[in-house]
């Protein structure tokens, strides 16, 4: 269903509904006037928008008008956004008030420097071995990967006008449990983000507790608006419960109904609480959003639901950041934002098809790793919203080579087993780039000699990344059953398997570190403190090849990332360094 086919009832009221709502509004307005000494109501479309908890409205986007108990106070002071109010205006949610994006002035030199996806993007399918014997006694399983690699493009301050623009919407938990250092650090970090954004970008703040409130429209980050945002940030105070779905409801409507669209869109969700209904509610909300965006989640402290936060970010290919030490929040924000401002491609789509000719027609993909894979018939699909420069995405699968009782003739040895197609959109000019590749294997009879058959270390490294991640998830499940020792044995066995080959192990430093951290996290005395959340983060981020996996000392202290994170690019590393260097106790490695 395209955007033109979206049922209008989701976004607009029918005439009957409007009449009914107008009657309700008139009755409520009359009661309001009586309660507040007949003072006529004045409303601005930019006043804070409130979204109520589940079951308080008829659809996910809350079509009914919303009313605010603080109206009298607002009447006695200027609008928060410095705009004149309109007397007796119906208080309907309005999301088309986003600030216009000014077209970039691109000269010939800048055009020449624009990122060329055709030239700087590689696309290939590889298997662990290019040659192999087909056995008549058993089925064999051959690991393979489909890989996309984007060459590095460092973003410097002097190049900011050349980079893509970002629409960034921050959803901020301000429930009572955020009181104190948490909310103070969040406010400080929200203001810090402004230093990395420029007039190409737009920013929006939405807070939530039992209800959600839109604090600002989607506004450009000009020098003047930076001061405006900082003033709004300082007004955020904590108190109330936690209803995450009320905030995403507003954010999704904003994305869907904005007048203008930037090159890249993303949502940052920050929470320290639990909301049992959030994941299911957000899944339903997302079904009605036909825009391209990512969703990154930041979980605070010991009480948040890390499994839920990981599930939510996976709905839109985001990363999960576990923030036990809130003084590190700004560093995690830098990593997430650095990935956004270095995006060079969007709406990535990969199609893999296996049409193996006779007599090998039974060869097929038997297993895939990660929830990004979708299957239809003999085709596999992968879709991702964004791709940043200097990053790679490797999607791992296994080929089943069934037992083969025939004889392989010389003219049957080289067999194309997979065709792959990549489509990706240039976020600057909207051009669709296509690339094609294939995987060909060479087969031998089981009694024949293969003189030289070198394994592909790159495939090994990615295969162990996902196999190690699978083990971390299995270990977490074992810990949930109070089988912590069994969990640690699983991890030990995986480490032994990876470290058998030193050449392979040298390419697997990231997953080795994660497995070692996961073993520490699996101990009985640490699992409930931070281990469960750390392991949820590893599983989510490793499959996506994004974000930062938190490091903890043996005493349970979250540590600063002094070395580049496994999946970060140059832009993310540069921004991380800037944030760390601004801290008084920073000591470069």
N, C-alpha and C positions, 0 to 999 in steps of 0.2 A: 504494500500500500504506500503510495507516495503522499507527499504533503497535501496535494490537492484533494486526495481521497479521504482525508481524516474526517471522521464523523463530526459535523459541526456542533453536535450536542455536547461534545467534550469541552468546547471552548466558548460557546455562545448559548444564551438562553433563547428558547422559542418565545413567540409572542405571548402565549398563555403563561409560560413561566415568568416572563417579565412582568405581566400584569399582577400575578400572584405575589411576586417579590416586591413590586412597587407598593401593593397593599400592605404587606408586612412591614416594609420600610416606613410607610406613612404612619402606621400604628406605633412602631418603635420610636420614630422621630417625635411623635406627639407625646409619648411617655417621657422621652428624653427632655423635651422642652419644658414639660411640667416639673420634672425633677430639678432642672437647672434654671428655674426662674424665667422661662420663656426666651432664653438666649438662643438666637438662630444658629444652627450649626454651619461651620465653615470648614471645607475640606480641600486639601490639595491632593492631586493624584500621586504626589511623591511622599505623602505621609507614611510613617512606618506601617507596613502591611502585616496583619496578623493572620496566621493560619492555625486553625484549631486542631486538637488531637483527633485521631481516627473516630469515625462514626458521628462526627459533629456536622457533616455535610454529606451531600448525595453522591459526589464523585471525587476522584483523587485530587482534582484541582480546585475544589471548593467554589462552585459557581455563585453561591449566595453572597450578597454584600456583607462586609465585615464591619463591626462597630467597636469603638474603643472607649473604655472607661475613663481615660485621661483626657477626653475631649475638652473639658472646661479649662484644664491647665494649658492646653495648646492654644485655646482661643485668646488667652491673656498674654501671649508672647509671640514673637515673630516665628514664622515657619522654620523648622529645622534646616530646610534647604534654601532659605532665603527667598521664597517665592510667595507671591500674593495668593491668598485663598479665595475660593469661589463660594459664595453664599448658597446654602441649601443644595449643594451638589451631591448626587447619589454617590455613596462611598463604595464604589466597585473597585475590585483589584485591577490595576492597570500596569501592564508590563511593556508597553511600547514607548516608554519614556527614556529609553537608553540614548546616550549622547552620540551624535553622529561621528563617525570615524572619518577623519580628514584623509583624502587620498594622498599617498606618498609621492613626493617629487623624485623621480628616478632619472638621473642623467645617464649619458652613454657609458661612463666609467662604472657606475653602480650596476647597470644592466649587464656589463661584461663580467662583473664579479658575482652575479647571481648564481646560486647553487644549481648545477646542471645534473638533474636526476639521471638522465641517460648515461652520462659519463661517470658520475661519481657513485653510482649504486651498482653493486654486484649481486647476482642472483644465481644460485646453483643448488643442485641436488647431488649429494654424495652418499656412498655407503662405506661401511667400515673396511670392506675389501672389494676390489674391482673384479677379482676372479675367485672362483670357488668350484668345488666338486659337488655335484648333485648325488646324493646317496640314495640307495634303494632300500635302506633299512629304517630311516627315520626322517622326520621333518627338521629342518634347520631354521634358525631365526637370525636374520642379519640386520643389525642396527643401521639406520640411515638418518640423514638430516636434510632439511630444506633450509637454506640460509640466505639472509639478506644482510648486506654490510654496507653502511653508508660512510663514506670517507669523512674525516674530521673537518670541521670548519669552525674555528675559534671565533667566538663573538667578543669583541672588545668594546670599550665605551665609545670609541670613535666610529664603530660600525653599527651602532644601535639603530640608526635610521634605515639601515639596509636589512635588518632582520625582520622576521614576521611579527605581526601584532597578536596579542593574547587577550582574550576575554577571560578574566579570572574571577570566580565567584567563591567567596569564603563563607562557610557555614560554621558558626562558632557556638559551641555549647557554653551557656552561661548559667547552668543549673547550680544549685546550692553547693554541690560538692566541688565546683571549680573555684570556690572562694579562696582568696589568699594568693599564694605564689603562682598557682596555675593560671588564674585569669590575668594576673599581672604580667606573666611571661607571654601569654597569648597576645595581649594588647601591645606589648613591646615588639613582638615579632610581626604582627600585622602592620605596624608602622615601619618596621625595617624593610618589609617587602617593597614598600614604595620606592626605596632607593634603587631597586633593581628593575623597576618598571619605568616606562617612558610614555610619551604622548601617543605612541602607536598602540598602547595597551589600554584596556578598560578594566575597572576594578569594581567589585560590589561586595557589601557586607550584609549578611543575614545572621541574626542571632536566634537561638532557640533554647527553651526549657520545656515547660509543659505545652507552650505555644511557640510559634516562630514569628519573627518580626523582621521585616525588610528595613534595614537602617538606611540604605542608600540606593539610588538607582545605579544602573551600570554606566559609570562615568569614566571619561578619559583621564589618564594620570598625567595631567599637565602640572606645571609648577604650582599654579593657583589651586588646583583640585587636591594636590598633595596635602596642603594645609587643611583643606576641608575634611579630607579623610582622617587626618590625625585628630581633629577636633571631635569627629564622630566616634572614633575609636575610644577616646578618653571617657565617653559617656557610658561605656559598657560596664554593667555591674552584674554580679551573680545572684541567683536565687531561683528556686522552683525545681521542677522535675526534669525528666529527659524524654523528649519525643522527637526523635531524629527525623521521622517521616514527614513531620510538619515543615521542616526546613527544606528537605529535598523537593517537597511539593512546590514550594515557591521558586526554588532554583530551576526546576525543570520547566515551569511555566515561563520563567524569564528567558531561558534559552530558546524556547519554542516561539515566543511571541515578540521578541525584540525586533526592532525595525532594521537594525544593521547587524552584520555578522563579521567578526574579525577573522583573521587567518586561522587561529587556533582557539579552542575553547576548553576550559577545564574547571572542575569544582574541587575545592579543598574542604574536606569535612573533618572537624576537630571535635572530639568528645572524650570524656573520662567516665562515661556512664554505661548503663545497660538499657536496652530497649528491645524486648522480646519480639515486638511486632515490626521492627524496622526493616529487616531484610525482606520479608514477604511483601510489605507495603511498598518498598522502593522498587522491587521487581515489577510490581503491577504498574507503578507510576512510569517506569522507563518504557514500557510497551507503547506508551502514547507519545513518546518524544522521538521525532524523526530528524534529529540533528546529530552531528559528529562531535563528541567530546570525551574527555577522560575524567575519571573520578578517583582522586587520591584521598586516603583516609589516614588520620593521625590519632592514635589511641594513647590516652594519658594514664599513667599510674597503675596501681594494682587492681582497681575495681572494674575497669572497662572490659567489654566483651571482645577479646581479640579475634576470636573465630568469626564473629559477626562482622567486625570491621574489615577483615580480610575478604569475606564473602561479598561485602558491598563494593569494595574497590575492584574486585574481579568482574563485576557486572559491566564495567566500562574500562577494562584493561589498565587499571591504575596500580599504584603501589601502596603498600601498607607500611606506615612508619610507627614503630612502637617507641613511645616516649616515656620511659620510666623517670629519667632525669629531665625536668622541664627546661633546664638551662640549655639543653641541646636542641630544643625545638627549632630555633632559628637556623641551625645547620641543616636540619631535615627539610625545612622549607626551601632553603637554598638549593638543595639537591632536586626537589620536585620542580621548582620554578626554572632551574637551569635546563631541565629536560624539555620544558615547554618552549622557552625562547630559542632553543636550538632545533626546533622541529623543521624538517626539510621536506617531509612528505606526509600525506594524510589519506584516509580511506584506503588503506592497504588491503589488498585482497589476493590471496593465493589459492590456486586450484591445482590439485594433484589428481591425475587420472592414471589408472593402471589398466592397460589394454594389452596384455602380454599375448603374443601369438602362440599358436600350437607349435610344439607339444608342451609348452610351458604355461598354458592358460590358467593353471591353478595357483600360480605365484601371485600373491596379493599382500597388501598391507594388513598386518594382523593386530597391531597395537599402536596407539598414539599416546603421547604424554602431555598432560595439561588440558585444561577445559576449553582452550581456544579452538580445538578441532571440531568440525562438524562433518557428518557423512551423509551422502545421498547416492545410493547405488554403489558404483565403483569409483565415485569421485569423493575427494576430501576437500573441505574448504577451511580457510583460515582468514579471519578478518581482524584488523587492528586499526584503531582510530588514527594513530600518529607514529611517525618514525623520526628520531632525532639524528643529527649528524654525529659521526664518531661512534655510533652504536651498531650493534648487530642483533639480529633476531634469528634464533636457531630453533626450528620445530622438529622434534625428534619422533621417529617412528621405527617400527620393526617390520621387516619383510619376512613372510613365511615362505620358505622354499620347501615344498612338499617332497616326500620321497619320490624318486624318479626311477622307473624300471626300464626305460628305453635306452637307446644308444645315441649319444650326441655326435652328429656328423660335423665335419669341419665348417660347413656352410651354415651351421645352426648355433655356433658358439657365441657370437656377439648378439645379445638380445636387449632391446630397449624395454625396460620394465616399468618406467614411470615417465609421464610427460607432466611438466609443470609450467604454469603461467602466472605471472605477477602483474597486477594492475595497481598503480599508485598515482595519487593526484598531487600536482604541484600546488602548495597552499598559496602561492603568490599570484599565479596567472590562471590557475584552474585547469591546466593541461593534464590529460591522462597519459601516463607513461606505461607502456607494456613491455615486458621482457619474457622470453621463453627459454626453457632449458629442459634437459631430460637426463635420465639415469640409465646407462647401459652397463650391463654385466657380462662377463665372459665365463661360460660354463665349461666344465670338464667332466669326463666320466670318472667314476670313483677309482678306477685302476690306472688312471693317467697321472703323470708327474707334472706338478706345477713348479717351475724352476725358481720363480721369485714372485712373491705375493705380499707386498708390504701393506700393513694396516695404516689407515688414515688417523693420525693422532688427533686431528681436529674433531673427527666424529667420535673418537673415544672420549675426549674431554666433555663434549656435549651429552653424550650418552650417560657418562658417570654423573654429570650435573643432575639430570632428571632421575636417574636411579638412586642417587644419594638423597635427593629431595623426597622421593617416594619412601625411602627408609626413615627419614626424619618424621614424616607424617605417620608411618606405622609405629614408630617409637612413641610419638605423642599419644596415639590411641592406646598403646600398651600402658602408658603412665596413667591414663584415665581409668584403666582397670586396676590400678595400683600394682602394676607389674613393672616397676621401675628398673629392676635388675635385668629383666628380659629386654627392655628398651635399650639399655646400654650395650647388651650383647649384640643386638641387631646393628647398632652403630659401629661397634668394634669390628664386626665381620665385614662391613662395607669398607671401612678404612683399610683393612688388610687387603681386600680385593683391589682397591685403587692403587695402593702403594706397592703392589707386586712389581710393577713396571715403572722404573724411575723416570723414563721419558714421558710416560703418560701422567705420572704424578706431578711432574713439573708444570703440566698444563692444567692441573686440577686444583690449584692452590685455593681457589675460592670455595669449592665444595668441601675440601678437606678442612678448612677453617670452620665452615658451618657445621660439619659433622662433629668436630671437636667441641664446639660451643654447644651443640645439641646434646652431646654426652653429659656435659656439665649441667645443662638445663634439665636433664632427665633425673638427676639425683633427687632423692625424696625431700631433702631439706631446701631445695631451690625450685622445684617444679611449680609449686603453688605461689611462690613469691614473684617469679618472673619467667620461669622456664616455659610454661605453657604458651604464653604470649610471644615469647621469642621464637618458639618453634612454629607457631602459626604464621608469623611474619616470614620466616625462611621459606616455608612451603609456598606461600603466595608469591613472594618476590622472585624466587628462583625459577619458577615456571614462566613468569612474565619477563625475566631478565631485566628487572628494573628495581629502583629504590635502593635503600640501604638496609642491610641486615645489622641490627644492633649488636654491639659487643658488650660482654659483661666480664668483670674480673671474677676470680675465684671467690671473692667475698660478697659478690652480688651487686657491685657498683657498675652502673652503665658507663662505658668509656667513650671518650671522644674518638672520632675517626681520624687518625693521624696519617693513614695511608689512603690513597684513592679507593673508593668503594668498587666492588667487582664490576658493576654495570654502569659506572658513571663515565661521561665523556669530558672533553676538555673544558667545556663551558660550565658544567656542574662542578668540576674540580676547582676551577677558578673562583666561582662564587662561594664555594665552601671555604676556600682559603681566605677570601675577603672577610667572611663572617668570623672565622676563627681568629684571624689576625686583629680584629677589632676588640677582642676580649682581653681584659687586663692580665689574666694569668696564662695567656697563650705562649707556648714554647714550641717553635717549629721543630719537626723531626729531623 
